[in-house]
């Protein structure tokens, strides 16, 4: 079945540092890939997505590129802020068969940014 | 007002009790989902509903049941709560009009459940 693996956390950075959170996936067919973010005390919200190979999703200074050859969708930001402290989830959605419309999540990565 | 609301936000109950978690949405979406979140495990799908007459089990449905009372309402029940059902529960909605696997899911704020 489909699966998503994220880098182990937690990740602690100083403000203005570069961020990478690794995400790799296993899926049949051509899934769509997502990054969701969960701020403290809140539900998840979509950060960015990419629906086909080589697409780049971007939002709020975050970027991720859909790499089919390496089955990866790594999240990057050039300069993090304290307000980026949250839990980040990589996820995929596959249109094939019984997976249609359902999200498969990675385990989440806790990011803490210090001033 | 929030598009996806969950009640209660926090609940403490005892082993063996029946409890219901409720979800309402004003987004007009046909599809609704229930997930549970456990530390280090991400979110796992409990049940999902693609319209009022369509209910499907997710990967961890044992010990849970659901009711889709209307397009806007989707309730999750624990018939006889046990301690390992202690978790954070999220409701979500999506719109199939976005096409195929591309649809974004919109999450409620969550219900934190503690089973003693």
gemmi code that builds the backbone of each chain (N, CA, C; Angstrom):
import gemmi

chains = {
    "A": [
        ("UNK", (0.813, -1.202, 0.000), (0.000, 0.000, 0.000), (0.841, 1.244, 0.000)),
        ("UNK", (0.172, 2.385, -0.083), (0.862, 3.670, -0.088), (1.461, 3.974, 1.278)),
        ("UNK", (2.586, 4.664, 1.288), (3.199, 5.072, 2.553), (4.024, 6.331, 2.357)),
        ("UNK", (4.214, 7.064, 3.459), (5.004, 8.296, 3.461), (5.955, 8.249, 4.647)),
        ("UNK", (7.211, 8.585, 4.405), (8.215, 8.591, 5.456), (8.843, 9.976, 5.555)),
        ("UNK", (8.815, 10.543, 6.750), (9.438, 11.851, 6.978), (10.681, 11.685, 7.834)),
        ("UNK", (11.557, 12.664, 7.740), (12.757, 12.641, 8.558), (12.386, 12.686, 10.032)),
        ("UNK", (13.247, 12.089, 10.830), (13.010, 12.071, 12.261), (13.128, 13.487, 12.816)),
        ("UNK", (12.295, 13.812, 13.775), (12.404, 15.094, 14.446), (12.760, 14.890, 15.902)),
        ("UNK", (12.565, 15.904, 16.715), (12.221, 17.261, 16.317), (13.411, 18.009, 15.712)),
        ("UNK", (13.091, 19.077, 14.999), (14.098, 19.933, 14.399), (14.089, 21.278, 15.130)),
        ("UNK", (15.257, 21.704, 15.568), (15.382, 22.979, 16.269), (16.347, 23.863, 15.502)),
        ("UNK", (15.908, 25.080, 15.149), (16.723, 26.000, 14.374), (16.691, 27.390, 14.991)),
        ("UNK", (17.687, 28.177, 14.649), (17.678, 29.594, 14.992), (16.981, 30.370, 13.890)),
        ("UNK", (16.423, 31.497, 14.261), (15.742, 32.345, 13.273), (16.689, 32.672, 12.126)),
        ("UNK", (16.153, 32.681, 10.917), (16.861, 32.968, 9.665), (17.698, 31.791, 9.159)),
        ("UNK", (17.664, 30.673, 9.833), (18.375, 29.483, 9.332), (17.614, 28.870, 8.167)),
        ("UNK", (18.337, 28.021, 7.396), (17.739, 27.297, 6.280), (17.096, 26.015, 6.794)),
        ("UNK", (15.922, 25.719, 6.255), (15.176, 24.540, 6.689), (15.027, 23.543, 5.555)),
        ("UNK", (15.295, 22.276, 5.872), (14.905, 21.168, 5.001), (14.259, 20.107, 5.860)),
        ("UNK", (13.088, 19.647, 5.442), (12.445, 18.480, 6.055), (12.251, 17.465, 4.938)),
        ("UNK", (12.884, 16.318, 5.096), (12.839, 15.304, 4.051), (11.551, 14.490, 4.087)),
        ("UNK", (11.068, 14.145, 2.906), (9.873, 13.320, 2.766), (10.050, 12.414, 1.556)),
        ("UNK", (9.874, 11.120, 1.751), (9.870, 10.173, 0.639), (8.584, 9.370, 0.693)),
        ("UNK", (8.192, 8.825, -0.440), (6.921, 8.133, -0.496), (7.031, 6.837, -1.298)),
        ("UNK", (6.074, 5.967, -1.058), (5.880, 4.753, -1.850), (4.434, 4.725, -2.289)),
        ("UNK", (4.204, 4.646, -3.573), (2.835, 4.636, -4.082), (2.822, 4.078, -5.489)),
        ("UNK", (1.704, 3.486, -5.851), (1.512, 3.072, -7.234), (0.915, 4.242, -8.002)),
        ("UNK", (1.086, 4.245, -9.286), (0.474, 5.270, -10.112), (1.093, 6.636, -9.933)),
        ("UNK", (0.241, 7.668, -9.993), (0.719, 9.043, -9.994), (0.016, 9.838, -8.900)),
        ("UNK", (0.514, 9.734, -7.684), (-0.164, 10.427, -6.577), (0.040, 11.937, -6.625)),
        ("UNK", (-0.809, 12.663, -5.928), (-0.566, 14.067, -5.616), (0.118, 14.124, -4.246)),
        ("UNK", (0.970, 15.116, -4.061), (1.747, 15.238, -2.824), (1.446, 16.555, -2.131)),
        ("UNK", (1.429, 16.521, -0.822), (1.008, 17.665, -0.024), (1.952, 17.859, 1.168)),
        ("UNK", (2.056, 19.109, 1.596), (2.566, 19.418, 2.924), (1.472, 20.157, 3.680)),
        ("UNK", (1.141, 19.604, 4.857), (0.209, 20.258, 5.765), (0.989, 20.749, 6.981)),
        ("UNK", (0.491, 21.828, 7.595), (1.137, 22.373, 8.789), (0.108, 22.474, 9.918)),
        ("UNK", (0.556, 22.156, 11.115), (-0.310, 22.212, 12.298), (0.331, 23.147, 13.311)),
        ("UNK", (-0.241, 24.326, 13.488), (0.240, 25.268, 14.493), (-0.294, 24.860, 15.862)),
        ("UNK", (0.380, 25.245, 16.925), (-0.034, 24.813, 18.266), (-1.509, 25.067, 18.545)),
        ("UNK", (-2.199, 24.011, 18.986), (-3.600, 24.136, 19.365), (-4.584, 24.213, 18.213)),
        ("UNK", (-4.105, 24.005, 17.000), (-4.981, 24.135, 15.835), (-5.027, 22.840, 15.033)),
        ("UNK", (-5.986, 22.798, 14.084), (-6.031, 21.686, 13.144), (-5.003, 21.870, 12.036)),
        ("UNK", (-4.936, 20.885, 11.156), (-3.999, 20.963, 10.045), (-4.541, 21.896, 8.970)),
        ("UNK", (-3.619, 22.542, 8.276), (-4.001, 23.352, 7.120), (-2.997, 23.118, 6.004)),
        ("UNK", (-3.498, 23.193, 4.784), (-2.636, 22.960, 3.639), (-1.576, 24.046, 3.550)),
        ("UNK", (-0.319, 23.622, 3.385), (0.774, 24.560, 3.172), (1.063, 24.689, 1.676)),
        ("UNK", (1.228, 23.550, 0.997), (1.452, 23.561, -0.439), (1.197, 22.168, -0.992)),
        ("UNK", (1.083, 22.086, -2.317), (0.874, 20.783, -2.941), (1.448, 20.778, -4.349)),
        ("UNK", (1.649, 19.564, -4.869), (2.090, 19.372, -6.247), (1.384, 18.146, -6.794)),
        ("UNK", (0.906, 18.226, -8.001), (0.041, 17.169, -8.520), (0.684, 16.309, -9.601)),
        ("UNK", (1.864, 16.689, -10.088), (2.535, 15.835, -11.063), (4.043, 16.030, -10.960)),
        ("UNK", (4.752, 15.087, -11.551), (6.218, 15.091, -11.481), (6.794, 16.410, -11.969)),
        ("UNK", (7.803, 16.882, -11.233), (8.562, 18.110, -11.509), (7.800, 19.386, -11.150)),
        ("UNK", (6.558, 19.254, -10.708), (5.833, 20.425, -10.213), (6.497, 20.940, -8.941)),
        ("UNK", (6.508, 22.239, -8.768), (6.972, 22.841, -7.521), (5.799, 23.525, -6.854)),
        ("UNK", (5.523, 23.143, -5.612), (4.538, 23.845, -4.813), (5.246, 24.881, -3.953)),
        ("UNK", (4.584, 26.024, -3.734), (5.203, 27.060, -2.917), (4.140, 27.871, -2.205)),
        ("UNK", (4.499, 28.353, -1.020), (3.574, 29.167, -0.224), (4.329, 29.676, 1.001)),
        ("UNK", (4.145, 30.941, 1.335), (4.712, 31.547, 2.545), (6.225, 31.361, 2.628)),
        ("UNK", (6.921, 31.310, 1.510), (8.362, 31.136, 1.493), (8.810, 29.690, 1.521)),
        ("UNK", (7.878, 28.768, 1.687), (8.189, 27.343, 1.646), (8.067, 26.836, 0.207)),
        ("UNK", (8.915, 25.840, -0.121), (8.863, 25.217, -1.442), (9.085, 23.716, -1.312)),
        ("UNK", (8.506, 22.975, -2.257), (8.787, 21.547, -2.367), (8.590, 21.141, -3.813)),
        ("UNK", (9.491, 20.293, -4.322), (9.430, 19.847, -5.714), (9.150, 18.359, -5.761)),
        ("UNK", (8.193, 17.982, -6.570), (7.760, 16.591, -6.756), (8.802, 15.890, -7.634)),
        ("UNK", (9.595, 15.001, -7.017), (10.650, 14.283, -7.717), (10.257, 12.823, -7.855)),
        ("UNK", (9.776, 12.454, -9.026), (9.325, 11.077, -9.212), (10.517, 10.103, -9.237)),
        ("UNK", (11.653, 10.544, -9.766), (12.787, 9.639, -9.901), (13.356, 9.226, -8.551)),
        ("UNK", (13.218, 10.101, -7.548), (13.703, 9.781, -6.202), (12.543, 9.589, -5.219)),
        ("UNK", (11.323, 9.583, -5.716), (10.088, 9.479, -4.901), (10.193, 10.360, -3.660)),
        ("UNK", (10.464, 11.643, -3.885), (10.659, 12.553, -2.769), (9.878, 13.845, -2.950)),
        ("UNK", (9.648, 14.526, -1.838), (8.930, 15.807, -1.852), (9.427, 16.598, -0.630)),
        ("UNK", (10.683, 16.973, -0.657), (11.324, 17.616, 0.483), (10.860, 19.063, 0.635)),
        ("UNK", (10.610, 19.471, 1.857), (10.164, 20.829, 2.149), (11.369, 21.697, 2.486)),
        ("UNK", (11.424, 22.908, 1.906), (12.538, 23.824, 2.156), (12.034, 25.232, 2.391)),
        ("UNK", (12.801, 25.959, 3.214), (12.571, 27.387, 3.374), (13.924, 28.040, 3.622)),
        ("UNK", (14.158, 29.132, 2.962), (15.478, 29.750, 3.011), (15.790, 30.440, 4.326)),
        ("UNK", (14.786, 30.962, 5.015), (15.025, 31.723, 6.226), (13.799, 31.579, 7.123)),
        ("UNK", (13.930, 30.748, 8.152), (12.768, 30.470, 8.994), (12.575, 31.575, 10.029)),
        ("UNK", (11.320, 31.689, 10.478), (10.948, 32.652, 11.505), (10.380, 31.912, 12.705)),
        ("UNK", (10.344, 32.590, 13.833), (9.786, 31.972, 15.042), (8.358, 31.515, 14.788)),
        ("UNK", (7.630, 32.274, 13.986), (6.234, 31.946, 13.693), (6.072, 30.682, 12.849)),
        ("UNK", (7.155, 30.144, 12.325), (7.101, 28.881, 11.565), (7.120, 27.657, 12.483)),
        ("UNK", (7.300, 27.864, 13.765), (7.295, 26.754, 14.713), (5.942, 26.043, 14.662)),
        ("UNK", (5.966, 24.751, 14.357), (4.737, 23.990, 14.125), (5.121, 22.544, 13.870)),
        ("UNK", (4.101, 21.724, 13.621), (4.332, 20.352, 13.164), (4.003, 20.285, 11.679)),
        ("UNK", (4.897, 19.682, 10.907), (4.740, 19.613, 9.457), (4.514, 18.165, 9.033)),
        ("UNK", (3.479, 17.974, 8.219), (3.116, 16.636, 7.755), (3.215, 16.572, 6.241)),
        ("UNK", (3.929, 15.574, 5.768), (3.924, 15.247, 4.353), (2.805, 14.232, 4.115)),
        ("UNK", (2.130, 14.315, 2.982), (1.006, 13.410, 2.715), (0.868, 13.182, 1.223)),
        ("UNK", (0.238, 12.067, 0.873), (-0.061, 11.816, -0.530), (-1.503, 11.380, -0.692)),
        ("UNK", (-2.006, 11.624, -1.877), (-3.347, 11.186, -2.247), (-3.264, 10.512, -3.595)),
        ("UNK", (-3.821, 9.330, -3.680), (-3.698, 8.538, -4.885), (-5.060, 8.341, -5.502)),
        ("UNK", (-5.168, 8.565, -6.798), (-6.471, 8.461, -7.452), (-6.837, 7.029, -7.780)),
        ("UNK", (-5.925, 6.095, -7.558), (-6.170, 4.738, -7.989), (-7.017, 3.929, -7.022)),
        ("UNK", (-7.961, 3.162, -7.552), (-8.723, 2.154, -6.823), (-9.322, 2.632, -5.529)),
        ("UNK", (-9.160, 1.858, -4.464), (-9.795, 2.175, -3.190), (-9.123, 3.324, -2.460)),
        ("UNK", (-7.990, 3.816, -2.969), (-7.317, 4.931, -2.304), (-7.898, 6.266, -2.699)),
        ("UNK", (-8.830, 6.262, -3.639), (-9.320, 7.505, -4.219), (-9.760, 8.501, -3.166)),
        ("UNK", (-9.157, 9.707, -3.232), (-9.577, 10.805, -2.382), (-9.059, 10.730, -0.962)),
        ("UNK", (-8.340, 9.695, -0.593), (-7.878, 9.579, 0.792), (-6.425, 10.002, 0.920)),
        ("UNK", (-6.107, 10.622, 2.051), (-4.747, 11.051, 2.328), (-4.015, 10.014, 3.162)),
        ("UNK", (-2.752, 9.770, 2.798), (-1.847, 8.975, 3.616), (-0.796, 9.931, 4.160)),
        ("UNK", (-0.643, 9.973, 5.488), (0.242, 10.935, 6.131), (1.553, 10.306, 6.583)),
        ("UNK", (2.596, 11.121, 6.579), (3.811, 10.784, 7.295), (3.604, 11.023, 8.783)),
        ("UNK", (4.616, 10.723, 9.577), (4.465, 10.776, 11.030), (4.557, 12.183, 11.608)),
        ("UNK", (4.910, 13.164, 10.795), (5.000, 14.534, 11.281), (6.383, 14.874, 11.797)),
        ("UNK", (6.801, 16.117, 11.575), (8.081, 16.617, 12.061), (7.833, 17.897, 12.843)),
        ("UNK", (8.272, 17.892, 14.099), (8.107, 19.075, 14.945), (9.256, 20.033, 14.675)),
        ("UNK", (8.912, 21.265, 14.316), (9.913, 22.310, 14.082), (9.787, 23.368, 15.167)),
        ("UNK", (10.905, 23.669, 15.814), (10.960, 24.760, 16.783), (12.016, 25.748, 16.313)),
        ("UNK", (11.631, 27.021, 16.215), (12.555, 28.066, 15.791), (12.754, 29.039, 16.957)),
        ("UNK", (14.017, 29.225, 17.325), (14.358, 30.122, 18.428), (14.807, 31.477, 17.897)),
        ("UNK", (14.500, 32.555, 18.650), (14.935, 33.898, 18.217), (16.455, 34.013, 18.200)),
    ],
    "B": [
        ("UNK", (-16.476, 32.959, 11.404), (-16.752, 31.651, 11.987), (-15.968, 30.563, 11.261)),
        ("UNK", (-15.540, 29.553, 12.017), (-14.768, 28.472, 11.436), (-15.622, 27.675, 10.472)),
        ("UNK", (-14.977, 27.169, 9.413), (-15.698, 26.391, 8.411), (-15.976, 24.976, 8.888)),
        ("UNK", (-15.063, 24.420, 9.700), (-15.208, 23.065, 10.217), (-15.097, 23.147, 11.740)),
        ("UNK", (-16.135, 22.775, 12.427), (-16.149, 22.858, 13.881), (-16.305, 21.474, 14.486)),
        ("UNK", (-15.703, 21.300, 15.663), (-15.769, 20.034, 16.366), (-16.176, 20.284, 17.816)),
        ("UNK", (-17.047, 19.424, 18.308), (-17.427, 19.499, 19.710), (-17.447, 18.102, 20.315)),
        ("UNK", (-17.008, 17.969, 21.574), (-16.360, 18.993, 22.373), (-14.911, 19.185, 21.936)),
        ("UNK", (-14.222, 20.161, 22.481), (-12.805, 20.350, 22.166), (-11.930, 19.481, 23.070)),
        ("UNK", (-12.416, 19.228, 24.252), (-11.712, 18.370, 25.193), (-12.730, 17.489, 25.907)),
        ("UNK", (-12.324, 16.230, 26.159), (-13.249, 15.318, 26.833), (-12.445, 14.314, 27.633)),
        ("UNK", (-12.870, 14.125, 28.889), (-12.311, 13.070, 29.719), (-13.438, 12.098, 30.007)),
        ("UNK", (-13.184, 10.818, 29.807), (-14.198, 9.808, 30.064), (-13.565, 8.592, 30.708)),
        ("UNK", (-14.393, 7.659, 31.119), (-13.894, 6.464, 31.776), (-14.027, 5.256, 30.852)),
        ("UNK", (-13.203, 4.281, 31.109), (-13.254, 3.035, 30.354), (-14.668, 2.452, 30.379)),
        ("UNK", (-15.145, 2.042, 29.207), (-16.457, 1.427, 29.082), (-17.583, 2.394, 28.742)),
        ("UNK", (-17.345, 3.673, 28.844), (-18.392, 4.648, 28.533), (-18.535, 4.826, 27.033)),
        ("UNK", (-19.751, 5.170, 26.618), (-19.996, 5.505, 25.225), (-19.919, 7.017, 25.082)),
        ("UNK", (-19.184, 7.458, 24.075), (-19.098, 8.903, 23.843), (-19.242, 9.203, 22.358)),
        ("UNK", (-19.644, 10.422, 22.066), (-19.810, 10.855, 20.685), (-19.058, 12.155, 20.472)),
        ("UNK", (-18.330, 12.193, 19.389), (-17.655, 13.418, 18.952), (-18.382, 13.921, 17.707)),
        ("UNK", (-18.622, 15.223, 17.672), (-19.425, 15.764, 16.578), (-18.604, 16.706, 15.704)),
        ("UNK", (-18.965, 16.715, 14.441), (-18.303, 17.559, 13.462), (-19.359, 18.209, 12.582)),
        ("UNK", (-19.232, 19.511, 12.385), (-20.123, 20.254, 11.490), (-19.292, 21.105, 10.547)),
        ("UNK", (-19.791, 21.266, 9.316), (-19.061, 22.080, 8.347), (-20.017, 22.972, 7.557)),
        ("UNK", (-19.509, 24.123, 7.221), (-20.283, 25.096, 6.447), (-19.677, 25.291, 5.057)),
        ("UNK", (-18.794, 24.407, 4.656), (-18.124, 24.556, 3.373), (-18.936, 23.962, 2.219)),
        ("UNK", (-20.004, 23.235, 2.548), (-20.804, 22.637, 1.483), (-20.151, 21.455, 0.804)),
        ("UNK", (-19.173, 20.855, 1.450), (-18.464, 19.723, 0.865), (-19.229, 18.421, 1.104)),
        ("UNK", (-19.149, 17.537, 0.109), (-19.796, 16.229, 0.253), (-18.953, 15.265, 1.073)),
        ("UNK", (-17.638, 15.409, 0.994), (-16.766, 14.405, 1.603), (-16.333, 14.827, 3.004)),
        ("UNK", (-16.418, 13.883, 3.935), (-15.993, 14.132, 5.307), (-15.205, 12.941, 5.826)),
        ("UNK", (-14.310, 13.219, 6.774), (-13.356, 12.221, 7.254), (-13.182, 12.360, 8.766)),
        ("UNK", (-12.861, 11.239, 9.420), (-12.413, 11.256, 10.798), (-11.025, 10.613, 10.884)),
        ("UNK", (-10.106, 11.328, 11.571), (-8.752, 10.845, 11.791), (-8.458, 10.858, 13.286)),
        ("UNK", (-7.485, 10.034, 13.673), (-6.907, 10.200, 14.989), (-5.417, 10.455, 14.843)),
        ("UNK", (-4.906, 11.286, 15.750), (-3.493, 11.640, 15.737), (-2.856, 11.163, 17.022)),
        ("UNK", (-1.801, 10.386, 16.878), (-1.011, 9.914, 18.002), (0.421, 10.355, 17.793)),
        ("UNK", (1.120, 10.708, 18.863), (2.512, 11.169, 18.719), (3.371, 10.165, 17.960)),
        ("UNK", (4.102, 10.649, 16.968), (5.003, 9.791, 16.205), (4.340, 8.918, 15.154)),
        ("UNK", (3.019, 9.001, 15.054), (2.309, 8.147, 14.084), (1.583, 8.937, 13.016)),
        ("UNK", (1.639, 10.234, 13.071), (0.910, 11.029, 12.103), (-0.589, 10.893, 12.306)),
        ("UNK", (-1.344, 11.075, 11.251), (-2.792, 10.936, 11.301), (-3.195, 9.638, 10.616)),
        ("UNK", (-4.132, 8.940, 11.228), (-4.631, 7.703, 10.638), (-6.137, 7.810, 10.437)),
        ("UNK", (-6.599, 7.318, 9.316), (-7.996, 7.462, 8.923), (-8.864, 6.431, 9.630)),
        ("UNK", (-9.936, 6.909, 10.268), (-10.839, 6.003, 10.990), (-12.029, 5.635, 10.095)),
        ("UNK", (-12.746, 6.636, 9.609), (-13.881, 6.460, 8.707), (-13.919, 7.638, 7.743)),
        ("UNK", (-14.560, 7.393, 6.600), (-14.786, 8.493, 5.682), (-16.126, 8.313, 4.978)),
        ("UNK", (-16.643, 9.441, 4.498), (-17.964, 9.443, 3.865), (-17.897, 10.342, 2.645)),
        ("UNK", (-18.224, 9.808, 1.484), (-18.154, 10.598, 0.257), (-19.486, 11.285, -0.059)),
        ("UNK", (-20.567, 10.839, 0.555), (-21.831, 11.587, 0.560), (-22.685, 10.999, 1.669)),
        ("UNK", (-23.888, 11.527, 1.839), (-24.711, 11.175, 2.988), (-25.001, 9.669, 3.053)),
        ("UNK", (-25.087, 9.027, 1.912), (-25.443, 7.603, 1.891), (-24.232, 6.690, 1.767)),
        ("UNK", (-23.054, 7.262, 1.809), (-21.827, 6.502, 1.588), (-20.920, 6.603, 2.803)),
        ("UNK", (-20.710, 5.492, 3.502), (-19.849, 5.422, 4.682), (-18.839, 4.310, 4.448)),
        ("UNK", (-17.575, 4.587, 4.744), (-16.531, 3.596, 4.496), (-15.560, 3.528, 5.671)),
        ("UNK", (-15.061, 2.329, 5.920), (-14.066, 2.159, 6.967), (-12.694, 2.612, 6.475)),
        ("UNK", (-11.959, 3.217, 7.402), (-10.574, 3.543, 7.121), (-9.660, 2.460, 7.650)),
        ("UNK", (-8.422, 2.821, 7.930), (-7.439, 1.810, 8.330), (-7.558, 1.370, 9.781)),
        ("UNK", (-8.251, 2.145, 10.638), (-8.313, 1.791, 12.054), (-9.734, 1.956, 12.587)),
        ("UNK", (-10.723, 1.324, 11.979), (-12.120, 1.545, 12.337), (-12.591, 0.715, 13.540)),
        ("UNK", (-11.855, -0.300, 13.948), (-12.309, -1.152, 15.051), (-12.498, -0.333, 16.318)),
        ("UNK", (-13.684, -0.519, 16.955), (-13.978, 0.198, 18.191), (-14.660, 1.525, 17.979)),
        ("UNK", (-14.866, 1.896, 16.713), (-15.504, 3.168, 16.357), (-16.700, 2.922, 15.447)),
        ("UNK", (-17.647, 3.861, 15.472), (-18.724, 3.881, 14.500), (-18.992, 5.340, 14.138)),
        ("UNK", (-19.685, 5.538, 13.022), (-19.965, 6.903, 12.577), (-21.409, 7.016, 12.125)),
        ("UNK", (-21.853, 8.268, 12.044), (-23.181, 8.579, 11.535), (-23.081, 9.849, 10.723)),
        ("UNK", (-23.621, 9.806, 9.500), (-23.645, 11.013, 8.644), (-25.097, 11.488, 8.626)),
        ("UNK", (-25.391, 12.415, 9.504), (-26.788, 12.842, 9.705), (-27.271, 13.747, 8.580)),
        ("UNK", (-26.353, 14.450, 7.961), (-26.682, 15.395, 6.891), (-25.383, 15.695, 6.163)),
        ("UNK", (-25.476, 16.421, 5.064), (-24.255, 16.761, 4.354), (-23.277, 17.460, 5.277)),
        ("UNK", (-23.788, 18.267, 6.191), (-22.930, 19.107, 7.014), (-22.478, 18.457, 8.310)),
        ("UNK", (-22.973, 17.280, 8.658), (-22.701, 16.717, 9.979), (-22.228, 15.276, 9.886)),
        ("UNK", (-21.156, 15.002, 10.638), (-20.553, 13.672, 10.626), (-20.061, 13.387, 12.031)),
        ("UNK", (-20.658, 12.402, 12.706), (-20.350, 12.128, 14.106), (-19.561, 10.838, 14.247)),
        ("UNK", (-18.662, 10.832, 15.205), (-17.858, 9.651, 15.514), (-18.224, 9.170, 16.912)),
        ("UNK", (-18.492, 7.871, 17.053), (-18.836, 7.313, 18.359), (-17.827, 6.254, 18.779)),
        ("UNK", (-17.535, 6.273, 20.063), (-16.779, 5.195, 20.687), (-17.786, 4.441, 21.542)),
        ("UNK", (-18.119, 3.225, 21.134), (-19.199, 2.492, 21.797), (-18.854, 2.132, 23.224)),
        ("UNK", (-17.606, 1.747, 23.451), (-17.140, 1.383, 24.783), (-15.674, 1.802, 24.868)),
        ("UNK", (-15.455, 3.013, 25.357), (-14.118, 3.600, 25.291), (-13.095, 2.781, 26.081)),
        ("UNK", (-11.873, 2.740, 25.543), (-10.756, 2.075, 26.220), (-9.568, 3.038, 26.226)),
        ("UNK", (-8.636, 2.856, 27.178), (-7.531, 3.820, 27.307), (-6.702, 4.026, 26.037)),
        ("UNK", (-6.536, 2.983, 25.204), (-5.697, 3.214, 24.025), (-6.413, 3.992, 22.926)),
        ("UNK", (-7.640, 4.438, 23.210), (-8.320, 5.369, 22.308), (-8.057, 6.828, 22.719)),
        ("UNK", (-7.246, 7.011, 23.736), (-6.790, 8.348, 24.100), (-5.968, 8.909, 22.952)),
        ("UNK", (-6.410, 10.045, 22.413), (-5.752, 10.603, 21.226), (-6.370, 11.955, 20.920)),
        ("UNK", (-5.845, 12.581, 19.880), (-6.411, 13.809, 19.325), (-7.169, 13.419, 18.063)),
        ("UNK", (-8.438, 13.784, 17.991), (-9.292, 13.391, 16.876), (-9.610, 14.599, 16.004)),
        ("UNK", (-9.455, 14.400, 14.706), (-9.732, 15.464, 13.740), (-10.802, 15.036, 12.752)),
        ("UNK", (-11.654, 15.980, 12.450), (-12.604, 15.862, 11.354), (-12.067, 16.689, 10.187)),
        ("UNK", (-12.345, 16.245, 8.979), (-11.914, 17.000, 7.798), (-12.966, 16.895, 6.712)),
        ("UNK", (-12.925, 17.841, 5.780), (-13.829, 17.812, 4.634), (-13.031, 18.052, 3.362)),
        ("UNK", (-13.607, 17.662, 2.232), (-12.983, 17.979, 0.948), (-14.038, 18.064, -0.138)),
        ("UNK", (-13.639, 18.671, -1.218), (-14.539, 18.918, -2.339), (-14.040, 18.142, -3.555)),
        ("UNK", (-14.777, 17.124, -3.998), (-14.310, 16.343, -5.150), (-14.247, 17.136, -6.429)),
        ("UNK", (-14.845, 18.319, -6.454), (-14.811, 19.138, -7.653), (-13.425, 19.566, -8.054)),
        ("UNK", (-12.453, 19.453, -7.135), (-11.080, 19.824, -7.471), (-10.437, 18.787, -8.382)),
        ("UNK", (-11.047, 17.608, -8.437), (-10.573, 16.629, -9.407), (-9.621, 15.595, -8.875)),
        ("UNK", (-9.957, 14.331, -9.015), (-9.063, 13.220, -8.765), (-8.426, 13.247, -7.404)),
        ("UNK", (-7.121, 13.109, -7.369), (-6.409, 13.054, -6.104), (-5.908, 14.417, -5.660)),
        ("UNK", (-6.340, 15.495, -6.303), (-5.759, 16.792, -6.023), (-6.472, 17.561, -4.923)),
        ("UNK", (-7.598, 17.036, -4.450), (-8.423, 17.837, -3.562), (-7.749, 18.095, -2.226)),
        ("UNK", (-7.908, 19.321, -1.748), (-7.390, 19.726, -0.448), (-8.381, 19.323, 0.622)),
        ("UNK", (-7.873, 18.854, 1.745), (-8.742, 18.578, 2.882), (-8.650, 19.736, 3.874)),
        ("UNK", (-9.800, 20.064, 4.479), (-9.908, 21.171, 5.439), (-10.241, 20.570, 6.798)),
        ("UNK", (-9.427, 20.899, 7.778), (-9.508, 20.239, 9.070), (-10.170, 21.122, 10.130)),
        ("UNK", (-10.889, 20.457, 11.036), (-11.368, 21.116, 12.218), (-10.255, 21.281, 13.231)),
        ("UNK", (-10.546, 21.920, 14.374), (-9.514, 22.207, 15.372), (-9.128, 21.021, 16.230)),
        ("UNK", (-9.897, 19.943, 16.158), (-9.552, 18.746, 16.910), (-10.298, 18.620, 18.230)),
        ("UNK", (-10.453, 17.367, 18.661), (-10.987, 17.035, 19.985), (-9.945, 16.205, 20.712)),
        ("UNK", (-9.545, 16.685, 21.873), (-8.558, 15.938, 22.670), (-9.333, 15.041, 23.632)),
        ("UNK", (-9.179, 13.738, 23.481), (-9.909, 12.761, 24.284), (-8.967, 11.997, 25.199)),
        ("UNK", (-9.343, 11.924, 26.461), (-8.593, 11.140, 27.444), (-9.528, 10.092, 28.022)),
        ("UNK", (-9.133, 8.828, 27.904), (-9.916, 7.723, 28.450), (-9.168, 7.163, 29.655)),
        ("UNK", (-9.801, 7.251, 30.804), (-9.147, 6.791, 32.041), (-9.472, 5.341, 32.345)),
    ],
}
model = gemmi.Model(1)
for chain_id, residues in chains.items():
    chain = gemmi.Chain(chain_id)
    for i, (resn, *xyz) in enumerate(residues, 1):
        res = gemmi.Residue()
        res.name, res.seqid = resn, gemmi.SeqId(i, " ")
        for name, pos in zip(("N", "CA", "C"), xyz):
            atom = gemmi.Atom()
            atom.name, atom.element = name, gemmi.Element(name[0])
            atom.pos, atom.b_iso = gemmi.Position(*pos), 0.0
            res.add_atom(atom)
        chain.add_residue(res)
    model.add_chain(chain)
structure = gemmi.Structure()
structure.add_model(model)
structure.setup_entities()
